[in-house]
Amino acid sequence: MDVKFQDTQANTTEQLNSNKQLFDIKPSVTFSVAEAVVKILKDMGVQYAFGVSGGAIAPVWAALHQSSIQVLHFRHEAGAAFAAVEAHFASDRPVVVFTTTGPGITNALTGLLAARWEGAKVIFVSASTSAPQRGRWACQETSTYTMPSAGIFTSGQIFHYATTVESSDELTEVSRRLALGLGQPGGFVAHISIPTNIQTSSLKTSLPRVTLSNGVATATEETIAKCVQLMSEGPFAIWVGFGARGAAKEIRQLAERTGAAVMCSPRAKGIFSEDHPQFVGVTGFGGHESVLRYMQESHPLRTLVLGTRLGERTSLLLPVMVPLRGFLHVDIDPEIPGTAYPSAETFAIPSDIKVFVKGLLKHFSQHPVQLTKPILSRPEHSIINLRTHGKVRPVVLMDAIQRLIVEGSDVLVMTEASSSSAWGNYMLRFAKPHRYRNCSGFASMGHITTGVVGAALARRGKAIAIVGDGAMLMNNEISTAVKYQIPVVWIVLNDGHYNMCDRGMGMLGFQGVDANIPQTDFVKIACGMGADGIRVEREADIEAALKKAMAAIAPFVVDVIIDPTQPAPVESRIQSLMSQS
């Protein structure tokens, strides 16, 4: 592997500590540890706390309610964690997840792993068993006697920072570590576990007030100049990832000044307009064949990668995606460049994307490059005619969503993992950033069915979730949305089976497996929880149903009976699996 790491001008932790005072110690005020922790979280910018209560976390739960933080009581801890992930991306603020001991913690772990994979900023506050009760089979005992400590209560693959608070004296260090983590670019997932008896104990030290110090990694002028030299040696492409979502304007300017072709990962749809003549298509899962044609026919010398790991969901790890002279890979995490394609030549630049692209723009002419011929192979979109009989084809539904929701509003559209995400990645087209979300990192079913509640709350407006019947049955928070009157719309692709699993097994050569789901009436379920809904069984009824959903002010379910014989665009994922075996 040929990976060159360039110097950066990022502030180190020591520099941050010397440059800015993290804490202003105020005169001591009588606080419980629970109240002190909540105040620290509020001072760090937390607006929302999602979770499920329990006896062991009661003091923290009460303190949250007594603060200005908005507290939402969910139906399942995983749903609360997924909602926190999406609330973070919708608000750009850290979000708290709270749970009780034992199963409260383990139920939340899938959502917290998703937070880590997606790059969210989430603080998990849980309870643990008080010291006098440990080892005595206390109810839902949470201690080293009953649960593994490594990875759950210590820093590791799930949490960037994790600790168990055994004394109020530790809060100053906890606050410092949280402030440093939240102040750094990228994601940060922390776990603060507090024994029940410690939550109610009095604060013995002065309460620290937190000031976040934001460190931005920037490439040196020498590194930027070297990149310009390499980009000027021949035609290059730009591969936009979710990490570049804050640099949409600058990326468009760079593309138009250089004439570079632009492609994007599924999570990056809309950062560069999909209607732009230089847009090649979406890569990876549910992506466009036009990208592969471009790479095979145009042969770019290099690809400038901006804010994506290039993992399987983004690249399918296809060799054809490696340009002739490799990658210029920009990411705030220095460990990412060169990982997905270890044998490819990679010039790695650890930097904030927006700052880096601004640096590049200084070296390129203000005058856009005039393309002499249409070398770009753009994704094709066919005209779809309605049919008068049979169940709804997904392509017809997605076409209506494009016209009525994507182009007819500014709401957030989200797609669940598996077939729903494939359809969204392939068919929906966005001209602006922050309009589309899917969970292509950890890719857990149930992420979007529950995460949409947090997204809509934090956006203070309607959000749409396109999900499968399997995911909707696995984990949804309709009841939570009803309780807090959050204007969420679930569009359910109800085909009576795990579509991608069923099709994938057939393509892999395995026969006789059972992937069917009894046909479910999701409108009845929604109405039973206090929401509203409409069932769609004919293509002619789609438009009226979507208009009704968009006009609804309460949670709403559109239950669409899908033709299960219509294949989702998942061939590339199945072929990737086949190549692994």
C-alpha positions as CSV (number, residue, x, y, z in Angstrom):
1,M,0.0,0.0,0.0
2,D,1.3,3.4,-1.0
3,V,-0.2,5.9,1.5
4,K,1.4,9.3,2.1
5,F,0.2,11.2,5.2
6,Q,0.8,15.0,5.0
7,D,1.4,17.4,7.9
8,T,-1.6,19.2,9.2
9,Q,-2.1,22.4,11.2
10,A,-4.7,20.9,13.6
11,N,-4.6,21.9,17.2
12,T,-3.6,19.1,19.6
13,T,-5.4,18.4,22.9
14,E,-2.5,20.1,24.7
15,Q,-2.8,23.2,22.5
16,L,-6.6,23.3,23.0
17,N,-6.1,23.2,26.8
18,S,-3.4,26.0,26.7
19,N,-5.3,28.2,24.2
20,K,-8.7,28.2,25.9
21,Q,-9.9,27.7,29.4
22,L,-12.3,24.8,29.4
23,F,-13.9,25.5,32.8
24,D,-14.8,28.6,34.8
25,I,-15.2,27.4,38.3
26,K,-18.2,29.1,40.0
27,P,-19.0,29.3,43.7
28,S,-20.3,26.0,45.0
29,V,-24.1,25.5,44.8
30,T,-25.9,22.6,46.3
31,F,-26.4,20.1,43.5
32,S,-26.9,16.4,43.3
33,V,-24.7,14.5,40.9
34,A,-27.7,13.9,38.7
35,E,-28.5,17.6,38.6
36,A,-24.8,18.5,38.0
37,V,-24.5,16.1,35.1
38,V,-27.7,17.5,33.4
39,K,-26.4,21.0,33.8
40,I,-23.1,20.1,32.2
41,L,-25.0,18.5,29.3
42,K,-27.1,21.6,28.9
43,D,-24.1,23.8,28.9
44,M,-22.6,21.7,26.1
45,G,-25.6,22.5,23.9
46,V,-27.8,19.5,24.4
47,Q,-31.4,20.3,23.5
48,Y,-32.9,16.8,23.4
49,A,-32.7,13.7,25.6
50,F,-34.3,10.4,24.3
51,G,-34.7,7.2,26.3
52,V,-36.7,4.8,28.4
53,S,-36.9,5.3,32.1
54,G,-36.4,2.8,35.0
55,G,-35.9,2.8,38.7
56,A,-32.1,2.9,38.6
57,I,-32.0,6.0,36.4
58,A,-34.8,7.8,38.1
59,P,-32.7,10.7,39.6
60,V,-31.2,11.6,36.2
61,W,-34.5,11.3,34.5
62,A,-36.1,13.6,37.1
63,A,-33.2,16.1,36.7
64,L,-33.6,16.1,32.9
65,H,-37.3,17.0,33.3
66,Q,-36.4,19.8,35.6
67,S,-34.0,21.3,33.1
68,S,-34.7,23.1,29.8
69,I,-33.7,20.0,27.8
70,Q,-36.6,18.5,26.0
71,V,-37.1,14.9,27.2
72,L,-38.9,12.3,25.0
73,H,-39.9,9.0,26.5
74,F,-39.6,6.3,23.8
75,R,-41.0,2.8,23.5
76,H,-37.7,1.0,23.1
77,E,-34.1,2.0,23.9
78,A,-32.9,1.2,20.4
79,G,-35.5,3.5,18.9
80,A,-34.3,6.3,21.2
81,A,-30.7,5.8,20.2
82,F,-31.6,5.8,16.4
83,A,-33.7,8.9,16.9
84,A,-30.7,10.6,18.7
85,V,-28.5,9.9,15.7
86,E,-30.9,11.5,13.3
87,A,-31.7,14.4,15.7
88,H,-28.0,15.1,15.8
89,F,-27.6,15.3,12.0
90,A,-30.8,17.4,11.8
91,S,-29.6,19.9,14.4
92,D,-25.8,19.6,14.4
93,R,-26.0,19.4,18.2
94,P,-25.1,16.6,20.6
95,V,-28.1,14.5,21.7
96,V,-28.5,12.5,25.0
97,V,-29.7,8.9,25.2
98,F,-30.7,7.7,28.7
99,T,-31.5,4.2,29.9
100,T,-31.8,2.2,33.1
101,T,-29.6,-0.7,34.1
102,G,-29.2,-4.1,32.4
103,P,-31.4,-4.6,29.4
104,G,-31.8,-0.8,29.1
105,I,-28.2,-0.6,28.3
106,T,-28.0,-3.7,26.0
107,N,-31.1,-2.6,24.1
108,A,-29.5,0.7,23.2
109,L,-26.2,-0.8,22.0
110,T,-27.3,-1.3,18.4
111,G,-28.4,2.3,18.0
112,L,-25.2,3.5,19.7
113,L,-23.1,1.4,17.3
114,A,-25.0,3.1,14.5
115,A,-24.1,6.5,16.0
116,R,-20.4,5.5,16.0
117,W,-20.6,4.3,12.4
118,E,-22.6,7.2,11.1
119,G,-20.3,9.8,12.8
120,A,-22.9,11.3,15.1
121,K,-22.4,13.1,18.4
122,V,-24.4,11.2,21.1
123,I,-23.9,11.1,24.9
124,F,-25.3,7.9,26.5
125,V,-26.2,8.3,30.2
126,S,-27.0,5.0,31.9
127,A,-27.4,3.7,35.4
128,S,-25.3,1.0,37.1
129,T,-25.9,-0.9,40.3
130,S,-24.9,0.8,43.6
131,A,-21.7,-0.6,45.1
132,P,-23.4,-2.2,48.2
133,Q,-25.7,-4.2,46.0
134,R,-23.1,-5.5,43.5
135,G,-22.6,-9.2,43.4
136,R,-25.8,-9.9,45.2
137,W,-28.1,-10.4,42.2
138,A,-29.7,-7.0,42.5
139,C,-32.6,-6.4,40.0
140,Q,-31.1,-5.9,36.6
141,E,-27.7,-5.9,38.2
142,T,-25.2,-4.0,36.2
143,S,-21.7,-4.6,37.4
144,T,-18.6,-6.6,36.6
145,Y,-20.3,-9.6,38.2
146,T,-23.0,-9.7,35.5
147,M,-21.9,-7.7,32.5
148,P,-18.7,-7.4,30.5
149,S,-16.9,-4.1,31.3
150,A,-14.6,-3.9,28.3
151,G,-16.2,-2.0,25.4
152,I,-19.4,-1.1,27.2
153,F,-18.1,0.8,30.2
154,T,-14.7,1.5,28.8
155,S,-13.5,3.4,25.7
156,G,-13.2,1.2,22.6
157,Q,-15.1,0.2,19.4
158,I,-18.5,1.4,20.6
159,F,-17.6,4.5,22.6
160,H,-14.9,7.1,22.1
161,Y,-15.0,7.7,25.8
162,A,-16.7,5.7,28.5
163,T,-16.5,5.8,32.3
164,T,-18.4,4.9,35.4
165,V,-18.7,7.8,37.9
166,E,-18.0,6.5,41.4
167,S,-17.6,9.9,43.0
168,S,-18.7,13.4,42.4
169,D,-15.1,14.4,42.4
170,E,-14.8,12.8,38.9
171,L,-17.2,15.2,37.2
172,T,-14.6,17.8,36.4
173,E,-12.6,15.2,34.4
174,V,-15.8,13.8,32.8
175,S,-16.7,17.3,31.7
176,R,-13.3,18.0,30.3
177,R,-13.3,14.7,28.3
178,L,-16.8,15.4,27.0
179,A,-15.9,18.9,26.0
180,L,-12.8,17.9,24.1
181,G,-14.6,15.1,22.3
182,L,-17.6,17.2,21.3
183,G,-15.3,20.1,20.3
184,Q,-13.4,17.9,17.8
185,P,-14.6,17.5,14.2
186,G,-16.4,14.3,13.3
187,G,-18.4,12.0,15.4
188,F,-18.1,11.4,19.2
189,V,-20.1,8.8,21.2
190,A,-19.6,8.7,24.9
191,H,-21.0,6.6,27.8
192,I,-21.4,8.0,31.3
193,S,-22.6,5.3,33.7
194,I,-23.7,6.5,37.1
195,P,-24.6,4.2,40.0
196,T,-28.0,5.0,41.5
197,N,-26.6,6.0,44.9
198,I,-24.0,8.3,43.3
199,Q,-26.8,10.0,41.3
200,T,-28.5,11.2,44.5
201,S,-25.3,12.1,46.3
202,S,-24.4,15.8,46.8
203,L,-21.7,17.5,44.7
204,K,-18.6,17.9,46.8
205,T,-16.7,20.2,44.4
206,S,-17.6,23.3,42.5
207,L,-19.6,22.7,39.4
208,P,-17.5,23.2,36.2
209,R,-18.9,25.3,33.4
210,V,-17.9,23.9,30.0
211,T,-16.6,25.9,27.1
212,L,-16.2,23.8,23.9
213,S,-13.1,24.4,21.9
214,N,-13.5,23.5,18.2
215,G,-10.3,22.2,16.5
216,V,-10.3,22.2,12.7
217,A,-7.7,20.1,10.9
218,T,-6.3,21.9,7.9
219,A,-3.8,20.9,5.3
220,T,-0.6,22.9,4.8
221,E,-0.1,25.2,1.8
222,E,2.5,22.8,0.6
223,T,0.1,19.9,0.7
224,I,-2.6,21.9,-1.2
225,A,-0.1,22.9,-3.8
226,K,1.0,19.3,-4.3
227,C,-2.7,18.3,-4.8
228,V,-3.1,21.0,-7.4
229,Q,-0.1,19.7,-9.2
230,L,-1.4,16.1,-9.2
231,M,-4.9,17.2,-10.3
232,S,-3.4,19.2,-13.2
233,E,-1.6,16.2,-14.7
234,G,-4.7,14.8,-16.3
235,P,-8.5,14.4,-16.1
236,F,-9.8,13.7,-12.6
237,A,-13.1,12.9,-11.0
238,I,-14.5,14.1,-7.7
239,W,-16.1,11.5,-5.4
240,V,-18.3,13.2,-2.8
241,G,-19.1,11.6,0.6
242,F,-21.4,12.5,3.5
243,G,-18.4,14.1,5.3
244,A,-18.5,16.8,2.7
245,R,-22.0,18.0,3.4
246,G,-20.8,21.3,4.8
247,A,-18.9,22.2,1.6
248,A,-21.6,21.9,-1.1
249,K,-21.0,25.4,-2.5
250,E,-17.2,25.0,-2.7
251,I,-17.4,21.6,-4.3
252,R,-19.7,22.9,-7.0
253,Q,-17.3,25.8,-7.7
254,L,-14.3,23.4,-7.9
255,A,-16.1,21.1,-10.3
256,E,-17.2,23.9,-12.6
257,R,-13.8,25.5,-12.6
258,T,-12.0,22.3,-13.5
259,G,-14.6,20.5,-15.5
260,A,-14.3,17.4,-13.3
261,A,-16.9,14.6,-13.4
262,V,-18.7,14.3,-10.0
263,M,-20.1,11.2,-8.4
264,C,-21.4,10.7,-4.9
265,S,-21.9,8.1,-2.2
266,P,-25.5,7.1,-1.3
267,R,-25.4,9.2,1.9
268,A,-24.1,12.2,-0.1
269,K,-27.0,12.6,-2.5
270,G,-27.8,16.3,-3.1
271,I,-24.5,17.7,-1.8
272,F,-23.7,18.1,-5.5
273,S,-26.9,18.6,-7.5
274,E,-28.0,15.4,-9.3
275,D,-29.4,17.5,-12.1
276,H,-26.0,19.1,-12.8
277,P,-24.5,18.2,-16.3
278,Q,-21.2,17.2,-14.6
279,F,-22.9,14.7,-12.3
280,V,-22.1,11.1,-13.3
281,G,-24.3,9.2,-10.7
282,V,-24.5,7.5,-7.3
283,T,-22.0,4.9,-6.4
284,G,-22.3,1.7,-4.5
285,F,-25.5,0.1,-3.1
286,G,-28.4,1.0,-5.3
287,G,-26.1,3.1,-7.4
288,H,-26.0,3.9,-11.1
289,E,-24.4,1.9,-14.0
290,S,-23.5,5.3,-15.5
291,V,-20.7,5.6,-12.9
292,L,-19.1,2.3,-14.0
293,R,-19.4,3.3,-17.6
294,Y,-17.7,6.6,-16.9
295,M,-14.8,4.9,-15.0
296,Q,-14.4,2.3,-17.8
297,E,-14.7,4.7,-20.8
298,S,-13.3,8.0,-19.6
299,H,-10.4,6.6,-17.5
300,P,-9.8,9.5,-15.1
301,L,-6.1,9.7,-14.0
302,R,-7.0,10.3,-10.4
303,T,-10.1,10.7,-8.1
304,L,-10.4,13.4,-5.5
305,V,-12.2,11.7,-2.6
306,L,-14.0,14.1,-0.2
307,G,-15.3,12.7,3.1
308,T,-16.1,9.1,2.5
309,R,-14.5,5.9,3.7
310,L,-15.1,4.2,0.3
311,G,-16.5,1.2,2.2
312,E,-18.6,-1.5,0.6
313,R,-21.9,0.5,0.7
314,T,-20.2,3.3,-1.1
315,S,-17.9,1.5,-3.6
316,L,-18.8,-2.2,-3.4
317,L,-15.0,-2.4,-3.2
318,L,-15.0,-2.8,-7.0
319,P,-11.6,-2.6,-8.6
320,V,-13.0,-0.6,-11.5
321,M,-13.5,2.3,-9.1
322,V,-9.7,2.7,-8.7
323,P,-8.4,5.3,-11.2
324,L,-5.2,4.9,-13.2
325,R,-3.0,6.8,-10.6
326,G,-5.1,6.3,-7.5
327,F,-6.8,8.6,-5.0
328,L,-6.3,12.0,-3.5
329,H,-8.2,11.2,-0.3
330,V,-9.3,14.0,2.0
331,D,-10.8,13.1,5.4
332,I,-10.7,14.5,9.0
333,D,-9.8,11.0,10.2
334,P,-6.2,10.2,9.2
335,E,-6.8,6.4,9.5
336,I,-9.4,6.3,6.7
337,P,-7.4,7.0,3.5
338,G,-6.0,3.8,2.1
339,T,-8.2,1.4,4.1
340,A,-10.9,0.4,1.6
341,Y,-8.4,0.0,-1.3
342,P,-5.1,-0.8,0.4
343,S,-3.3,-1.7,-2.8
344,A,-4.2,1.6,-4.6
345,E,-1.9,4.5,-4.7
346,T,-3.3,7.0,-2.2
347,F,-2.2,10.6,-1.4
348,A,-3.9,11.2,2.0
349,I,-4.8,14.6,3.3
350,P,-6.2,14.8,6.8
351,S,-8.3,18.0,6.7
352,D,-11.7,19.6,7.1
353,I,-13.3,19.3,3.6
354,K,-14.6,22.8,3.3
355,V,-11.3,24.4,4.4
356,F,-9.3,22.1,2.0
357,V,-11.6,22.8,-1.0
358,K,-11.4,26.6,-0.3
359,G,-7.6,26.2,-0.4
360,L,-7.8,24.4,-3.8
361,L,-10.0,27.1,-5.3
362,K,-7.3,29.7,-4.8
363,H,-5.2,27.9,-7.3
364,F,-7.8,27.5,-10.1
365,S,-9.0,30.2,-12.4
366,Q,-12.3,32.0,-11.6
367,H,-13.4,31.2,-15.2
368,P,-15.2,27.8,-15.6
369,V,-13.7,25.2,-17.9
370,Q,-15.5,24.9,-21.2
371,L,-16.2,21.2,-21.9
372,T,-15.5,20.5,-25.5
373,K,-17.6,17.3,-25.7
374,P,-20.2,15.6,-23.6
375,I,-17.9,13.0,-22.1
376,L,-20.0,12.3,-19.0
377,S,-22.4,9.4,-18.9
378,R,-25.3,10.5,-16.8
379,P,-27.9,8.3,-15.0
380,E,-31.0,7.6,-17.1
381,H,-34.6,8.1,-15.9
382,S,-37.4,6.5,-18.0
383,I,-40.9,7.7,-18.3
384,I,-43.2,5.4,-16.3
385,N,-46.9,4.8,-17.3
386,L,-49.5,3.7,-14.7
387,R,-51.1,0.3,-15.1
388,T,-54.8,-0.3,-14.3
389,H,-54.5,-3.7,-12.7
390,G,-52.2,-5.5,-10.2
391,K,-50.3,-4.3,-7.2
392,V,-48.1,-1.2,-7.0
393,R,-44.8,-1.3,-8.7
394,P,-42.0,0.3,-6.6
395,V,-40.8,2.4,-9.6
396,V,-44.2,4.0,-9.9
397,L,-44.3,4.8,-6.2
398,M,-40.8,6.3,-6.2
399,D,-41.5,8.3,-9.3
400,A,-44.5,9.9,-7.5
401,I,-42.4,10.5,-4.4
402,Q,-39.9,12.3,-6.6
403,R,-42.5,14.6,-8.2
404,L,-44.8,15.3,-5.2
405,I,-42.4,15.2,-2.2
406,V,-38.8,15.7,-3.4
407,E,-39.6,18.4,-6.0
408,G,-42.8,19.6,-4.4
409,S,-41.5,20.4,-0.9
410,D,-38.4,20.9,1.2
411,V,-39.0,18.1,3.7
412,L,-36.4,15.6,4.7
413,V,-36.7,12.2,2.9
414,M,-35.1,9.1,4.6
415,T,-34.8,5.5,3.4
416,E,-34.5,2.4,5.6
417,A,-31.8,-0.1,5.1
418,S,-32.2,-2.9,2.4
419,S,-34.6,-2.6,-0.5
420,S,-36.1,0.8,0.5
421,S,-32.6,2.4,0.5
422,A,-31.8,0.8,-2.8
423,W,-34.9,2.3,-4.4
424,G,-34.2,5.7,-2.9
425,N,-30.5,5.7,-3.9
426,Y,-31.3,4.7,-7.4
427,M,-34.5,6.7,-8.3
428,L,-34.7,9.8,-6.1
429,R,-32.8,12.8,-7.3
430,F,-31.8,15.8,-5.1
431,A,-30.5,19.2,-6.0
432,K,-29.7,20.4,-2.5
433,P,-27.9,18.9,0.5
434,H,-29.6,18.0,3.8
435,R,-32.7,16.6,2.0
436,Y,-31.8,12.9,2.0
437,R,-30.7,10.5,4.7
438,N,-30.1,6.8,4.7
439,C,-28.3,4.6,7.2
440,S,-25.5,3.1,5.0
441,G,-23.0,2.7,7.8
442,F,-24.1,0.1,10.4
443,A,-27.3,-0.4,8.2
444,S,-29.5,-1.7,10.9
445,M,-33.2,-2.4,10.1
446,G,-35.3,-0.1,12.2
447,H,-32.9,2.8,12.1
448,I,-35.0,5.0,9.9
449,T,-38.4,3.8,11.1
450,T,-37.4,5.2,14.5
451,G,-34.7,7.8,13.5
452,V,-37.3,9.8,11.5
453,V,-38.9,10.8,14.8
454,G,-35.7,12.5,16.0
455,A,-35.1,14.1,12.6
456,A,-38.5,15.6,12.4
457,L,-38.4,16.9,15.9
458,A,-35.0,18.5,15.5
459,R,-35.9,20.0,12.1
460,R,-39.2,21.3,13.6
461,G,-41.0,20.1,10.5
462,K,-42.3,17.1,8.5
463,A,-39.9,14.2,7.7
464,I,-40.7,11.2,5.4
465,A,-39.4,7.7,6.0
466,I,-39.6,5.2,3.2
467,V,-39.4,1.8,4.8
468,G,-40.1,-1.9,4.3
469,D,-42.7,-3.9,6.1
470,G,-40.0,-6.0,7.8
471,A,-38.4,-2.9,9.3
472,M,-41.7,-1.4,10.3
473,L,-42.6,-4.6,12.2
474,M,-39.2,-4.8,13.8
475,N,-39.0,-1.4,15.4
476,N,-41.1,1.7,15.0
477,E,-41.9,4.7,17.2
478,I,-45.4,5.6,15.9
479,S,-46.7,5.8,19.5
480,T,-43.9,8.2,20.5
481,A,-44.6,10.4,17.5
482,V,-48.3,10.5,18.5
483,K,-47.5,11.4,22.1
484,Y,-45.4,14.4,21.1
485,Q,-47.4,15.2,17.9
486,I,-44.3,15.0,15.7
487,P,-45.3,15.3,12.0
488,V,-43.7,12.1,10.7
489,V,-44.9,10.2,7.5
490,W,-44.0,6.5,7.1
491,I,-44.4,5.2,3.5
492,V,-44.3,1.4,3.9
493,L,-43.3,-0.8,1.0
494,N,-45.6,-3.6,2.0
495,D,-44.7,-6.7,-0.1
496,G,-45.2,-9.4,2.5
497,H,-41.7,-10.6,2.7
498,Y,-38.1,-9.7,3.4
499,N,-37.5,-8.6,-0.2
500,M,-33.8,-8.3,-0.4
501,C,-33.2,-11.4,1.6
502,D,-35.6,-13.4,-0.6
503,R,-34.1,-12.2,-3.8
504,G,-30.5,-12.4,-2.6
505,M,-30.9,-16.1,-1.5
506,G,-32.1,-17.0,-5.0
507,M,-29.2,-15.2,-6.7
508,L,-26.8,-16.9,-4.3
509,G,-28.3,-20.3,-5.3
510,F,-30.0,-21.2,-2.1
511,Q,-33.5,-22.5,-2.6
512,G,-36.5,-23.3,-0.3
513,V,-35.8,-20.6,2.3
514,D,-38.7,-18.9,4.1
515,A,-38.6,-15.1,3.8
516,N,-42.3,-14.4,3.8
517,I,-44.1,-12.1,6.3
518,P,-47.9,-12.4,6.9
519,Q,-49.5,-9.5,5.2
520,T,-49.9,-6.7,7.7
521,D,-52.4,-3.8,7.8
522,F,-50.2,-0.9,9.0
523,V,-53.1,1.6,8.8
524,K,-55.0,-0.4,11.4
525,I,-51.8,-0.5,13.6
526,A,-51.3,3.2,13.1
527,C,-54.8,4.1,13.9
528,G,-54.7,1.9,17.0
529,M,-51.8,4.0,18.3
530,G,-53.6,7.3,17.6
531,A,-52.0,8.1,14.2
532,D,-53.8,8.4,10.9
533,G,-53.1,6.5,7.6
534,I,-54.3,5.4,4.2
535,R,-53.9,2.1,2.3
536,V,-52.8,2.1,-1.3
537,E,-53.6,-0.9,-3.5
538,R,-53.6,0.6,-7.0
539,E,-51.1,2.8,-8.8
540,A,-53.9,5.2,-9.6
541,D,-54.4,6.0,-5.9
542,I,-50.7,6.8,-5.1
543,E,-50.9,10.5,-5.9
544,A,-54.0,11.3,-3.7
545,A,-52.5,9.3,-0.8
546,L,-49.2,11.1,-0.9
547,K,-51.0,14.5,-1.0
548,K,-53.1,13.5,2.0
549,A,-50.0,12.5,3.9
550,M,-48.2,15.7,3.1
551,A,-51.2,17.7,4.3
552,A,-51.5,15.8,7.6
553,I,-50.4,17.6,10.7
554,A,-50.2,14.4,12.8
555,P,-48.2,11.2,12.3
556,F,-49.3,9.4,9.2
557,V,-48.8,6.0,7.6
558,V,-49.1,5.3,3.9
559,D,-49.4,1.5,3.5
560,V,-48.6,0.6,-0.1
561,I,-49.2,-2.9,-1.3
562,I,-46.2,-3.6,-3.4
563,D,-45.8,-6.1,-6.2
564,P,-43.2,-8.5,-4.8
565,T,-42.2,-9.7,-8.2
566,Q,-40.6,-6.4,-9.1
567,P,-36.8,-6.6,-8.4
568,A,-35.1,-3.9,-6.4
569,P,-31.8,-2.6,-7.7
570,V,-29.7,-4.7,-5.4
571,E,-27.8,-6.8,-7.9
572,S,-24.5,-5.1,-7.1
573,R,-24.8,-5.9,-3.4
574,I,-25.6,-9.6,-4.1
575,Q,-22.7,-9.8,-6.6
576,S,-20.4,-8.4,-3.9
577,L,-21.6,-11.1,-1.5
578,M,-21.0,-13.7,-4.3
579,S,-17.4,-12.4,-4.8
580,Q,-16.7,-12.9,-1.1
581,S,-17.7,-16.6,-1.2
